[in-house]
Amino acid sequence: MRHVSPGASHSAKGVDPVAAAGDPFVAAVQQLSTLRDFIRLAVTRFEKAGVFFGHGNASAWDEAVYLCQRTLGLPLDLLEPFLDARLLDDERQALADILRRRIDERIPAAYLTGEAWLGDLRFRIDQRVIVPRSYIAEVLREDLEPLGIDDGRVRRVLDLCTGSACLAIVAALRFPEADVDAVELSPDALAVARMNVDDYGLADRLALFEGDLYQPLGERRYDLILTNPPYVDGPAMAALPAEYLHEPVGALAGGEDGLDLVRTILAEAPAHLEPGGRLVMEVGNSRDALEAAFPRLPFTWIETTAPVSSVCVLAREDLAPPAGPAGRKRQGGR
Ligand SMILES: C[S@@+](CC[C@H](N)C(=O)[O-])C[C@H]1O[C@@H](n2cnc3c(N)ncnc32)[C@H](O)[C@@H]1O
């Protein structure tokens, strides 16, 4: 007996049982009917395939809803009214195609849609930049006074290793009176950064520099330096889930202990910080290595939604204590 799908509207078209038998996405285009159907299928298939969620959405459900909403051009903040709306043939095909790519090619959702979100801020991205997910964006939404950062006094901000310029833009919006400089080594990434800076209309006070860490900045000094550098250590690089292999390796790899760039960032920060200035740095899983390498630096670890905080803050005076015997004794270092 011929199988007739529960989506009665498709029964007249007929189901190709041979094509549908081995391929859930061929079957889905033929047999499924609504957005709810496709979200359900996506969750089942993501779980079954062991898809990894590390690029913005925390679960199969969140990833499925996001990909389906975006593919159909629906608002991200409104799901319920659309769940049982029936889909057109080309919409079913588009959903099947994007879900298949997410699973078969392990492409992070953000690269499939060309956008990433930090809170309610949207950034255009592609594989020239890492998918924005820095916890520093969360920190910049909070009261910074306990970290010794007075909003009214922040006039110059630096974002080192800017990638898509996401953190530089978050900072420019947080500190509307400030000028922001952002440095990036990769010209490809800078092209993406420029698109985002233009999207936010910030080109008049957010300057992009191409170069190696502080090198293009001369003697410029800042009230606040932000940085989310490449910090993944050698063993973690060798064990990355497939999704991360779509990201630029130069955005992830931080050398054997993850601290190759971090060492230079710390060593040269005092020359680029104003008195009382702060360095806010994310180091991910290299936190232990950092504390072991710099046992005398008084890191303050900032609470975020991460299970273990990986964002620290240091004052200029912590990095370059005032001259004198007491100061020299406190100096951080290996
Ligand atoms: C972890 S990503 C962070 C990007 C962005 N700030 C974010 O949070 O999404 C690190 C970025 O640093 C850049 N980078 C790597 N080495 C660099 C260097 N020596 N100087 C400046 N940028 C560098 C990479 O190209 C990459 O875009």
The ligand as a MOL file (V3000), in Angstrom:
LIG
                    3D

  0  0  0     0  0            999 V3000
M  V30 BEGIN CTAB
M  V30 COUNTS 27 29 0 0 0
M  V30 BEGIN ATOM
M  V30 1 C 39.6060 34.8560 18.7370 0
M  V30 2 S 39.5200 35.9270 17.3400 0 CHG=1
M  V30 3 C 38.6070 37.2740 18.0470 0
M  V30 4 C 37.8420 38.0930 17.0630 0
M  V30 5 C 36.8440 39.0560 17.7050 0
M  V30 6 N 37.4850 39.9870 18.5950 0
M  V30 7 C 35.7770 38.2840 18.4610 0
M  V30 8 O 35.7760 38.3070 19.7000 0
M  V30 9 O 34.9620 37.6140 17.8220 0 CHG=-1
M  V30 10 C 41.1670 36.5120 17.2570 0
M  V30 11 C 41.4670 37.4420 16.0810 0
M  V30 12 O 42.8430 37.8800 16.2090 0
M  V30 13 C 43.4020 37.9560 14.9280 0
M  V30 14 N 44.8750 37.8990 15.1210 0
M  V30 15 C 45.6560 36.7940 15.1880 0
M  V30 16 N 46.9380 37.1430 15.3950 0
M  V30 17 C 46.9520 38.5000 15.4700 0
M  V30 18 C 48.0040 39.4530 15.6770 0
M  V30 19 N 49.2610 39.0590 15.8560 0
M  V30 20 N 47.6810 40.7520 15.6770 0
M  V30 21 C 46.4000 41.1590 15.4980 0
M  V30 22 N 45.3570 40.2960 15.3000 0
M  V30 23 C 45.6500 38.9740 15.2920 0
M  V30 24 C 42.8110 36.8020 14.1810 0
M  V30 25 O 42.9270 36.9920 12.7800 0
M  V30 26 C 41.3760 36.8350 14.6960 0
M  V30 27 O 40.5660 37.6490 13.8770 0
M  V30 END ATOM
M  V30 BEGIN BOND
M  V30 1 1 1 2
M  V30 2 1 2 3
M  V30 3 1 2 10
M  V30 4 1 3 4
M  V30 5 1 4 5
M  V30 6 1 5 6
M  V30 7 1 5 7
M  V30 8 2 7 8
M  V30 9 1 7 9
M  V30 10 1 10 11
M  V30 11 1 11 12
M  V30 12 1 11 26
M  V30 13 1 12 13
M  V30 14 1 13 14
M  V30 15 1 13 24
M  V30 16 1 14 15
M  V30 17 1 14 23
M  V30 18 2 15 16
M  V30 19 1 16 17
M  V30 20 1 17 18
M  V30 21 2 17 23
M  V30 22 1 18 19
M  V30 23 2 18 20
M  V30 24 1 20 21
M  V30 25 2 21 22
M  V30 26 1 22 23
M  V30 27 1 24 25
M  V30 28 1 24 26
M  V30 29 1 26 27
M  V30 END BOND
M  V30 END CTAB
M  END
